[in-house]
Amino acid sequence: MMRKYVVFLFLLILGCGKTEAPFPKVSVTHPKTFQQLGDSVTTTTQTALVRTLLKHLEDGGPTKAAVFCTVNAIPITDSLATHFQVQVRRISDKNRNPKNKADENDLAVMEQWSKSLQKGGNAQPLLREDSGQYLYFKPIFLGMPTCLQCHGNPETDINPEVRALLAEKYPADQATGYKVGDLRGAWKITMSKRRAL
């Protein structure tokens, strides 16, 4: 009986409050809003990862940076996903962490980018509608020579200590052999159409 009273009281208080919701729902007819949200999420997340990774690289070299990445990269993206109320993934056709493996639809997006780049075009972010949600894809390029210390040629760019660590943590690692400027993968942001902003 007490529980029914508490629920009734809560609904009464809610009904007496302001009529507008504190978090208005996004209109499903404005995909540009989701494009902007995807841009914001990926920029913020990439900046957080790169800044923290470079600090570890500066403090302890490539081995410390690699250890940091294996332990903290996904928790950082997860915490930012919670903050933005979205799902955040880094995906690749040559993944290191099995959790970042691209599915068939993801691969189709990256293939489209690759074809465009081969023809001298560019790889633009994409927004796709998919059963009640939007999927935002943004290319990830290998942007700095520093990245080669974990993703470059295993024989010439990656030191033996880092190679051993990667082999231990990711025995099926495919994420090496890149050069600066190569398409490394993509950000994939999943956003509910009825997401509160």
Biotite code that builds the C-alpha atoms (Angstrom):
import biotite.structure as struc

atoms = struc.array([
    struc.Atom([0.000, 0.000, 0.000], chain_id="A", res_id=1, res_name="MET", atom_name="CA", element="C"),
    struc.Atom([2.826, 2.365, 0.925], chain_id="A", res_id=2, res_name="MET", atom_name="CA", element="C"),
    struc.Atom([4.513, 1.754, -2.439], chain_id="A", res_id=3, res_name="ARG", atom_name="CA", element="C"),
    struc.Atom([1.322, 2.709, -4.326], chain_id="A", res_id=4, res_name="LYS", atom_name="CA", element="C"),
    struc.Atom([1.130, 5.914, -2.290], chain_id="A", res_id=5, res_name="TYR", atom_name="CA", element="C"),
    struc.Atom([4.757, 6.849, -3.089], chain_id="A", res_id=6, res_name="VAL", atom_name="CA", element="C"),
    struc.Atom([4.224, 6.201, -6.811], chain_id="A", res_id=7, res_name="VAL", atom_name="CA", element="C"),
    struc.Atom([0.998, 8.273, -6.758], chain_id="A", res_id=8, res_name="PHE", atom_name="CA", element="C"),
    struc.Atom([2.784, 11.121, -4.940], chain_id="A", res_id=9, res_name="LEU", atom_name="CA", element="C"),
    struc.Atom([5.655, 11.044, -7.419], chain_id="A", res_id=10, res_name="PHE", atom_name="CA", element="C"),
    struc.Atom([3.240, 11.229, -10.380], chain_id="A", res_id=11, res_name="LEU", atom_name="CA", element="C"),
    struc.Atom([1.341, 14.082, -8.724], chain_id="A", res_id=12, res_name="LEU", atom_name="CA", element="C"),
    struc.Atom([4.534, 16.097, -8.191], chain_id="A", res_id=13, res_name="ILE", atom_name="CA", element="C"),
    struc.Atom([5.633, 15.355, -11.739], chain_id="A", res_id=14, res_name="LEU", atom_name="CA", element="C"),
    struc.Atom([2.271, 16.545, -13.079], chain_id="A", res_id=15, res_name="GLY", atom_name="CA", element="C"),
    struc.Atom([2.496, 19.811, -11.157], chain_id="A", res_id=16, res_name="CYS", atom_name="CA", element="C"),
    struc.Atom([5.906, 20.683, -12.514], chain_id="A", res_id=17, res_name="GLY", atom_name="CA", element="C"),
    struc.Atom([6.766, 22.476, -15.727], chain_id="A", res_id=18, res_name="LYS", atom_name="CA", element="C"),
    struc.Atom([5.183, 21.018, -18.808], chain_id="A", res_id=19, res_name="THR", atom_name="CA", element="C"),
    struc.Atom([8.394, 21.019, -20.844], chain_id="A", res_id=20, res_name="GLU", atom_name="CA", element="C"),
    struc.Atom([10.750, 18.101, -20.362], chain_id="A", res_id=21, res_name="ALA", atom_name="CA", element="C"),
    struc.Atom([14.193, 18.938, -18.930], chain_id="A", res_id=22, res_name="PRO", atom_name="CA", element="C"),
    struc.Atom([15.767, 16.994, -21.824], chain_id="A", res_id=23, res_name="PHE", atom_name="CA", element="C"),
    struc.Atom([13.765, 17.660, -24.991], chain_id="A", res_id=24, res_name="PRO", atom_name="CA", element="C"),
    struc.Atom([13.684, 14.790, -27.467], chain_id="A", res_id=25, res_name="LYS", atom_name="CA", element="C"),
    struc.Atom([15.466, 15.255, -30.758], chain_id="A", res_id=26, res_name="VAL", atom_name="CA", element="C"),
    struc.Atom([13.218, 15.351, -33.797], chain_id="A", res_id=27, res_name="SER", atom_name="CA", element="C"),
    struc.Atom([13.726, 12.346, -36.058], chain_id="A", res_id=28, res_name="VAL", atom_name="CA", element="C"),
    struc.Atom([13.424, 14.683, -39.047], chain_id="A", res_id=29, res_name="THR", atom_name="CA", element="C"),
    struc.Atom([16.684, 16.511, -38.359], chain_id="A", res_id=30, res_name="HIS", atom_name="CA", element="C"),
    struc.Atom([19.604, 14.187, -39.079], chain_id="A", res_id=31, res_name="PRO", atom_name="CA", element="C"),
    struc.Atom([21.947, 17.218, -39.161], chain_id="A", res_id=32, res_name="LYS", atom_name="CA", element="C"),
    struc.Atom([21.662, 17.310, -35.364], chain_id="A", res_id=33, res_name="THR", atom_name="CA", element="C"),
    struc.Atom([23.023, 13.770, -35.205], chain_id="A", res_id=34, res_name="PHE", atom_name="CA", element="C"),
    struc.Atom([25.787, 14.594, -37.695], chain_id="A", res_id=35, res_name="GLN", atom_name="CA", element="C"),
    struc.Atom([26.884, 17.429, -35.398], chain_id="A", res_id=36, res_name="GLN", atom_name="CA", element="C"),
    struc.Atom([26.644, 15.196, -32.347], chain_id="A", res_id=37, res_name="LEU", atom_name="CA", element="C"),
    struc.Atom([28.765, 12.537, -34.068], chain_id="A", res_id=38, res_name="GLY", atom_name="CA", element="C"),
    struc.Atom([31.372, 15.175, -34.947], chain_id="A", res_id=39, res_name="ASP", atom_name="CA", element="C"),
    struc.Atom([31.444, 16.406, -31.367], chain_id="A", res_id=40, res_name="SER", atom_name="CA", element="C"),
    struc.Atom([31.700, 12.932, -29.821], chain_id="A", res_id=41, res_name="VAL", atom_name="CA", element="C"),
    struc.Atom([34.508, 11.773, -32.121], chain_id="A", res_id=42, res_name="THR", atom_name="CA", element="C"),
    struc.Atom([36.516, 14.983, -31.768], chain_id="A", res_id=43, res_name="THR", atom_name="CA", element="C"),
    struc.Atom([36.244, 14.938, -27.967], chain_id="A", res_id=44, res_name="THR", atom_name="CA", element="C"),
    struc.Atom([37.037, 11.231, -27.679], chain_id="A", res_id=45, res_name="THR", atom_name="CA", element="C"),
    struc.Atom([39.968, 11.303, -30.085], chain_id="A", res_id=46, res_name="GLN", atom_name="CA", element="C"),
    struc.Atom([41.435, 14.363, -28.365], chain_id="A", res_id=47, res_name="THR", atom_name="CA", element="C"),
    struc.Atom([41.162, 12.669, -24.949], chain_id="A", res_id=48, res_name="ALA", atom_name="CA", element="C"),
    struc.Atom([42.821, 9.474, -26.202], chain_id="A", res_id=49, res_name="LEU", atom_name="CA", element="C"),
    struc.Atom([45.630, 11.158, -28.127], chain_id="A", res_id=50, res_name="VAL", atom_name="CA", element="C"),
    struc.Atom([46.436, 13.649, -25.368], chain_id="A", res_id=51, res_name="ARG", atom_name="CA", element="C"),
    struc.Atom([46.632, 10.917, -22.702], chain_id="A", res_id=52, res_name="THR", atom_name="CA", element="C"),
    struc.Atom([48.542, 8.547, -24.964], chain_id="A", res_id=53, res_name="LEU", atom_name="CA", element="C"),
    struc.Atom([51.142, 11.202, -25.843], chain_id="A", res_id=54, res_name="LEU", atom_name="CA", element="C"),
    struc.Atom([51.634, 11.964, -22.146], chain_id="A", res_id=55, res_name="LYS", atom_name="CA", element="C"),
    struc.Atom([52.375, 8.283, -21.435], chain_id="A", res_id=56, res_name="HIS", atom_name="CA", element="C"),
    struc.Atom([54.646, 8.137, -24.455], chain_id="A", res_id=57, res_name="LEU", atom_name="CA", element="C"),
    struc.Atom([56.564, 11.166, -23.222], chain_id="A", res_id=58, res_name="GLU", atom_name="CA", element="C"),
    struc.Atom([56.775, 9.849, -19.644], chain_id="A", res_id=59, res_name="ASP", atom_name="CA", element="C"),
    struc.Atom([57.738, 6.239, -20.369], chain_id="A", res_id=60, res_name="GLY", atom_name="CA", element="C"),
    struc.Atom([58.259, 5.655, -24.080], chain_id="A", res_id=61, res_name="GLY", atom_name="CA", element="C"),
    struc.Atom([56.347, 3.396, -26.466], chain_id="A", res_id=62, res_name="PRO", atom_name="CA", element="C"),
    struc.Atom([56.101, 0.438, -24.080], chain_id="A", res_id=63, res_name="THR", atom_name="CA", element="C"),
    struc.Atom([54.373, 2.476, -21.382], chain_id="A", res_id=64, res_name="LYS", atom_name="CA", element="C"),
    struc.Atom([52.081, 4.000, -24.014], chain_id="A", res_id=65, res_name="ALA", atom_name="CA", element="C"),
    struc.Atom([51.204, 0.534, -25.357], chain_id="A", res_id=66, res_name="ALA", atom_name="CA", element="C"),
    struc.Atom([50.457, -0.747, -21.840], chain_id="A", res_id=67, res_name="VAL", atom_name="CA", element="C"),
    struc.Atom([48.241, 2.286, -21.240], chain_id="A", res_id=68, res_name="PHE", atom_name="CA", element="C"),
    struc.Atom([46.376, 1.669, -24.485], chain_id="A", res_id=69, res_name="CYS", atom_name="CA", element="C"),
    struc.Atom([45.716, -2.010, -23.785], chain_id="A", res_id=70, res_name="THR", atom_name="CA", element="C"),
    struc.Atom([44.232, -1.205, -20.373], chain_id="A", res_id=71, res_name="VAL", atom_name="CA", element="C"),
    struc.Atom([42.603, 2.211, -20.748], chain_id="A", res_id=72, res_name="ASN", atom_name="CA", element="C"),
    struc.Atom([41.539, 2.947, -24.342], chain_id="A", res_id=73, res_name="ALA", atom_name="CA", element="C"),
    struc.Atom([38.152, 1.207, -24.169], chain_id="A", res_id=74, res_name="ILE", atom_name="CA", element="C"),
    struc.Atom([37.290, 2.482, -20.634], chain_id="A", res_id=75, res_name="PRO", atom_name="CA", element="C"),
    struc.Atom([38.011, 6.051, -21.823], chain_id="A", res_id=76, res_name="ILE", atom_name="CA", element="C"),
    struc.Atom([35.748, 5.681, -24.864], chain_id="A", res_id=77, res_name="THR", atom_name="CA", element="C"),
    struc.Atom([33.091, 4.010, -22.684], chain_id="A", res_id=78, res_name="ASP", atom_name="CA", element="C"),
    struc.Atom([33.102, 6.863, -20.156], chain_id="A", res_id=79, res_name="SER", atom_name="CA", element="C"),
    struc.Atom([32.712, 9.452, -22.910], chain_id="A", res_id=80, res_name="LEU", atom_name="CA", element="C"),
    struc.Atom([29.942, 7.361, -24.479], chain_id="A", res_id=81, res_name="ALA", atom_name="CA", element="C"),
    struc.Atom([28.103, 7.479, -21.151], chain_id="A", res_id=82, res_name="THR", atom_name="CA", element="C"),
    struc.Atom([28.617, 11.230, -20.952], chain_id="A", res_id=83, res_name="HIS", atom_name="CA", element="C"),
    struc.Atom([27.201, 11.783, -24.458], chain_id="A", res_id=84, res_name="PHE", atom_name="CA", element="C"),
    struc.Atom([24.478, 9.083, -24.108], chain_id="A", res_id=85, res_name="GLN", atom_name="CA", element="C"),
    struc.Atom([25.670, 7.236, -27.211], chain_id="A", res_id=86, res_name="VAL", atom_name="CA", element="C"),
    struc.Atom([27.644, 4.111, -28.103], chain_id="A", res_id=87, res_name="GLN", atom_name="CA", element="C"),
    struc.Atom([31.246, 4.752, -29.147], chain_id="A", res_id=88, res_name="VAL", atom_name="CA", element="C"),
    struc.Atom([33.465, 2.248, -30.945], chain_id="A", res_id=89, res_name="ARG", atom_name="CA", element="C"),
    struc.Atom([36.688, 2.345, -32.899], chain_id="A", res_id=90, res_name="ARG", atom_name="CA", element="C"),
    struc.Atom([36.460, -0.232, -35.665], chain_id="A", res_id=91, res_name="ILE", atom_name="CA", element="C"),
    struc.Atom([38.905, -1.569, -38.214], chain_id="A", res_id=92, res_name="SER", atom_name="CA", element="C"),
    struc.Atom([39.256, -4.163, -40.922], chain_id="A", res_id=93, res_name="ASP", atom_name="CA", element="C"),
    struc.Atom([42.691, -4.848, -39.376], chain_id="A", res_id=94, res_name="LYS", atom_name="CA", element="C"),
    struc.Atom([41.803, -4.784, -35.704], chain_id="A", res_id=95, res_name="ASN", atom_name="CA", element="C"),
    struc.Atom([44.081, -5.244, -32.745], chain_id="A", res_id=96, res_name="ARG", atom_name="CA", element="C"),
    struc.Atom([41.484, -5.719, -30.035], chain_id="A", res_id=97, res_name="ASN", atom_name="CA", element="C"),
    struc.Atom([38.806, -8.249, -31.108], chain_id="A", res_id=98, res_name="PRO", atom_name="CA", element="C"),
    struc.Atom([36.184, -5.848, -29.693], chain_id="A", res_id=99, res_name="LYS", atom_name="CA", element="C"),
    struc.Atom([37.081, -3.403, -32.466], chain_id="A", res_id=100, res_name="ASN", atom_name="CA", element="C"),
    struc.Atom([36.470, -5.792, -35.341], chain_id="A", res_id=101, res_name="LYS", atom_name="CA", element="C"),
    struc.Atom([34.360, -4.226, -38.104], chain_id="A", res_id=102, res_name="ALA", atom_name="CA", element="C"),
    struc.Atom([31.192, -6.025, -39.193], chain_id="A", res_id=103, res_name="ASP", atom_name="CA", element="C"),
    struc.Atom([30.023, -6.350, -42.807], chain_id="A", res_id=104, res_name="GLU", atom_name="CA", element="C"),
    struc.Atom([28.216, -2.993, -42.828], chain_id="A", res_id=105, res_name="ASN", atom_name="CA", element="C"),
    struc.Atom([31.235, -1.269, -41.281], chain_id="A", res_id=106, res_name="ASP", atom_name="CA", element="C"),
    struc.Atom([33.510, -2.846, -43.890], chain_id="A", res_id=107, res_name="LEU", atom_name="CA", element="C"),
    struc.Atom([31.251, -1.537, -46.667], chain_id="A", res_id=108, res_name="ALA", atom_name="CA", element="C"),
    struc.Atom([31.704, 2.011, -45.348], chain_id="A", res_id=109, res_name="VAL", atom_name="CA", element="C"),
    struc.Atom([35.493, 1.643, -45.185], chain_id="A", res_id=110, res_name="MET", atom_name="CA", element="C"),
    struc.Atom([35.560, 0.098, -48.649], chain_id="A", res_id=111, res_name="GLU", atom_name="CA", element="C"),
    struc.Atom([33.670, 3.111, -49.970], chain_id="A", res_id=112, res_name="GLN", atom_name="CA", element="C"),
    struc.Atom([36.270, 5.414, -48.400], chain_id="A", res_id=113, res_name="TRP", atom_name="CA", element="C"),
    struc.Atom([39.159, 3.330, -49.755], chain_id="A", res_id=114, res_name="SER", atom_name="CA", element="C"),
    struc.Atom([37.787, 3.482, -53.312], chain_id="A", res_id=115, res_name="LYS", atom_name="CA", element="C"),
    struc.Atom([37.340, 7.225, -53.050], chain_id="A", res_id=116, res_name="SER", atom_name="CA", element="C"),
    struc.Atom([40.910, 7.679, -51.763], chain_id="A", res_id=117, res_name="LEU", atom_name="CA", element="C"),
    struc.Atom([42.328, 5.476, -54.539], chain_id="A", res_id=118, res_name="GLN", atom_name="CA", element="C"),
    struc.Atom([40.662, 7.754, -57.101], chain_id="A", res_id=119, res_name="LYS", atom_name="CA", element="C"),
    struc.Atom([42.183, 10.860, -55.509], chain_id="A", res_id=120, res_name="GLY", atom_name="CA", element="C"),
    struc.Atom([39.027, 11.719, -53.552], chain_id="A", res_id=121, res_name="GLY", atom_name="CA", element="C"),
    struc.Atom([38.588, 11.906, -49.815], chain_id="A", res_id=122, res_name="ASN", atom_name="CA", element="C"),
    struc.Atom([36.874, 10.035, -46.999], chain_id="A", res_id=123, res_name="ALA", atom_name="CA", element="C"),
    struc.Atom([34.019, 12.050, -45.541], chain_id="A", res_id=124, res_name="GLN", atom_name="CA", element="C"),
    struc.Atom([32.072, 11.210, -42.373], chain_id="A", res_id=125, res_name="PRO", atom_name="CA", element="C"),
    struc.Atom([28.825, 9.358, -43.070], chain_id="A", res_id=126, res_name="LEU", atom_name="CA", element="C"),
    struc.Atom([25.498, 9.291, -41.270], chain_id="A", res_id=127, res_name="LEU", atom_name="CA", element="C"),
    struc.Atom([23.210, 6.316, -41.838], chain_id="A", res_id=128, res_name="ARG", atom_name="CA", element="C"),
    struc.Atom([19.735, 5.642, -40.530], chain_id="A", res_id=129, res_name="GLU", atom_name="CA", element="C"),
    struc.Atom([19.231, 2.153, -39.137], chain_id="A", res_id=130, res_name="ASP", atom_name="CA", element="C"),
    struc.Atom([16.030, 0.954, -37.417], chain_id="A", res_id=131, res_name="SER", atom_name="CA", element="C"),
    struc.Atom([15.391, 3.613, -34.798], chain_id="A", res_id=132, res_name="GLY", atom_name="CA", element="C"),
    struc.Atom([18.917, 4.932, -34.616], chain_id="A", res_id=133, res_name="GLN", atom_name="CA", element="C"),
    struc.Atom([21.592, 6.786, -36.516], chain_id="A", res_id=134, res_name="TYR", atom_name="CA", element="C"),
    struc.Atom([25.033, 5.373, -37.198], chain_id="A", res_id=135, res_name="LEU", atom_name="CA", element="C"),
    struc.Atom([27.789, 7.934, -37.656], chain_id="A", res_id=136, res_name="TYR", atom_name="CA", element="C"),
    struc.Atom([31.099, 6.875, -39.215], chain_id="A", res_id=137, res_name="PHE", atom_name="CA", element="C"),
    struc.Atom([34.225, 9.022, -39.280], chain_id="A", res_id=138, res_name="LYS", atom_name="CA", element="C"),
    struc.Atom([37.525, 7.840, -40.772], chain_id="A", res_id=139, res_name="PRO", atom_name="CA", element="C"),
    struc.Atom([40.588, 7.354, -38.588], chain_id="A", res_id=140, res_name="ILE", atom_name="CA", element="C"),
    struc.Atom([43.870, 7.966, -40.361], chain_id="A", res_id=141, res_name="PHE", atom_name="CA", element="C"),
    struc.Atom([47.310, 7.137, -39.046], chain_id="A", res_id=142, res_name="LEU", atom_name="CA", element="C"),
    struc.Atom([48.111, 10.773, -38.431], chain_id="A", res_id=143, res_name="GLY", atom_name="CA", element="C"),
    struc.Atom([51.576, 10.977, -36.862], chain_id="A", res_id=144, res_name="MET", atom_name="CA", element="C"),
    struc.Atom([54.917, 9.196, -37.159], chain_id="A", res_id=145, res_name="PRO", atom_name="CA", element="C"),
    struc.Atom([54.573, 8.496, -33.428], chain_id="A", res_id=146, res_name="THR", atom_name="CA", element="C"),
    struc.Atom([51.721, 6.083, -34.225], chain_id="A", res_id=147, res_name="CYS", atom_name="CA", element="C"),
    struc.Atom([54.123, 3.874, -36.177], chain_id="A", res_id=148, res_name="LEU", atom_name="CA", element="C"),
    struc.Atom([55.732, 2.797, -32.890], chain_id="A", res_id=149, res_name="GLN", atom_name="CA", element="C"),
    struc.Atom([52.703, 0.540, -32.360], chain_id="A", res_id=150, res_name="CYS", atom_name="CA", element="C"),
    struc.Atom([51.115, 0.323, -35.826], chain_id="A", res_id=151, res_name="HIS", atom_name="CA", element="C"),
    struc.Atom([54.009, 0.543, -38.289], chain_id="A", res_id=152, res_name="GLY", atom_name="CA", element="C"),
    struc.Atom([56.285, -2.106, -39.748], chain_id="A", res_id=153, res_name="ASN", atom_name="CA", element="C"),
    struc.Atom([56.954, -4.683, -36.988], chain_id="A", res_id=154, res_name="PRO", atom_name="CA", element="C"),
    struc.Atom([60.563, -5.111, -38.077], chain_id="A", res_id=155, res_name="GLU", atom_name="CA", element="C"),
    struc.Atom([61.596, -1.478, -38.484], chain_id="A", res_id=156, res_name="THR", atom_name="CA", element="C"),
    struc.Atom([59.133, 0.702, -36.547], chain_id="A", res_id=157, res_name="ASP", atom_name="CA", element="C"),
    struc.Atom([58.045, -1.317, -33.494], chain_id="A", res_id=158, res_name="ILE", atom_name="CA", element="C"),
    struc.Atom([60.649, -2.075, -30.840], chain_id="A", res_id=159, res_name="ASN", atom_name="CA", element="C"),
    struc.Atom([60.999, -5.681, -29.580], chain_id="A", res_id=160, res_name="PRO", atom_name="CA", element="C"),
    struc.Atom([59.547, -4.904, -26.137], chain_id="A", res_id=161, res_name="GLU", atom_name="CA", element="C"),
    struc.Atom([56.377, -3.446, -27.657], chain_id="A", res_id=162, res_name="VAL", atom_name="CA", element="C"),
    struc.Atom([56.138, -6.335, -30.137], chain_id="A", res_id=163, res_name="ARG", atom_name="CA", element="C"),
    struc.Atom([56.339, -8.821, -27.254], chain_id="A", res_id=164, res_name="ALA", atom_name="CA", element="C"),
    struc.Atom([53.659, -6.952, -25.291], chain_id="A", res_id=165, res_name="LEU", atom_name="CA", element="C"),
    struc.Atom([51.311, -6.827, -28.288], chain_id="A", res_id=166, res_name="LEU", atom_name="CA", element="C"),
    struc.Atom([51.885, -10.513, -29.034], chain_id="A", res_id=167, res_name="ALA", atom_name="CA", element="C"),
    struc.Atom([51.013, -11.374, -25.423], chain_id="A", res_id=168, res_name="GLU", atom_name="CA", element="C"),
    struc.Atom([47.910, -9.169, -25.182], chain_id="A", res_id=169, res_name="LYS", atom_name="CA", element="C"),
    struc.Atom([46.657, -9.593, -28.755], chain_id="A", res_id=170, res_name="TYR", atom_name="CA", element="C"),
    struc.Atom([47.882, -12.865, -30.285], chain_id="A", res_id=171, res_name="PRO", atom_name="CA", element="C"),
    struc.Atom([45.674, -12.301, -33.358], chain_id="A", res_id=172, res_name="ALA", atom_name="CA", element="C"),
    struc.Atom([46.816, -8.668, -33.822], chain_id="A", res_id=173, res_name="ASP", atom_name="CA", element="C"),
    struc.Atom([46.414, -7.396, -37.396], chain_id="A", res_id=174, res_name="GLN", atom_name="CA", element="C"),
    struc.Atom([46.940, -3.687, -36.725], chain_id="A", res_id=175, res_name="ALA", atom_name="CA", element="C"),
    struc.Atom([50.480, -3.279, -38.016], chain_id="A", res_id=176, res_name="THR", atom_name="CA", element="C"),
    struc.Atom([52.122, -2.502, -41.346], chain_id="A", res_id=177, res_name="GLY", atom_name="CA", element="C"),
    struc.Atom([50.625, 0.977, -41.664], chain_id="A", res_id=178, res_name="TYR", atom_name="CA", element="C"),
    struc.Atom([52.277, 4.113, -43.005], chain_id="A", res_id=179, res_name="LYS", atom_name="CA", element="C"),
    struc.Atom([51.521, 7.714, -42.050], chain_id="A", res_id=180, res_name="VAL", atom_name="CA", element="C"),
    struc.Atom([48.357, 8.830, -43.827], chain_id="A", res_id=181, res_name="GLY", atom_name="CA", element="C"),
    struc.Atom([46.869, 5.335, -44.189], chain_id="A", res_id=182, res_name="ASP", atom_name="CA", element="C"),
    struc.Atom([43.212, 4.739, -43.392], chain_id="A", res_id=183, res_name="LEU", atom_name="CA", element="C"),
    struc.Atom([43.437, 2.926, -40.057], chain_id="A", res_id=184, res_name="ARG", atom_name="CA", element="C"),
    struc.Atom([39.745, 2.391, -39.315], chain_id="A", res_id=185, res_name="GLY", atom_name="CA", element="C"),
    struc.Atom([36.722, 4.392, -38.253], chain_id="A", res_id=186, res_name="ALA", atom_name="CA", element="C"),
    struc.Atom([34.840, 5.859, -35.368], chain_id="A", res_id=187, res_name="TRP", atom_name="CA", element="C"),
    struc.Atom([31.369, 4.382, -35.162], chain_id="A", res_id=188, res_name="LYS", atom_name="CA", element="C"),
    struc.Atom([28.862, 6.301, -33.056], chain_id="A", res_id=189, res_name="ILE", atom_name="CA", element="C"),
    struc.Atom([25.419, 4.783, -32.486], chain_id="A", res_id=190, res_name="THR", atom_name="CA", element="C"),
    struc.Atom([22.733, 7.293, -31.501], chain_id="A", res_id=191, res_name="MET", atom_name="CA", element="C"),
    struc.Atom([19.102, 6.631, -30.679], chain_id="A", res_id=192, res_name="SER", atom_name="CA", element="C"),
    struc.Atom([16.683, 8.789, -32.675], chain_id="A", res_id=193, res_name="LYS", atom_name="CA", element="C"),
    struc.Atom([14.802, 9.494, -29.463], chain_id="A", res_id=194, res_name="ARG", atom_name="CA", element="C"),
    struc.Atom([17.944, 10.290, -27.574], chain_id="A", res_id=195, res_name="ARG", atom_name="CA", element="C"),
    struc.Atom([17.563, 13.063, -25.014], chain_id="A", res_id=196, res_name="ALA", atom_name="CA", element="C"),
    struc.Atom([19.838, 16.056, -25.524], chain_id="A", res_id=197, res_name="LEU", atom_name="CA", element="C"),
])
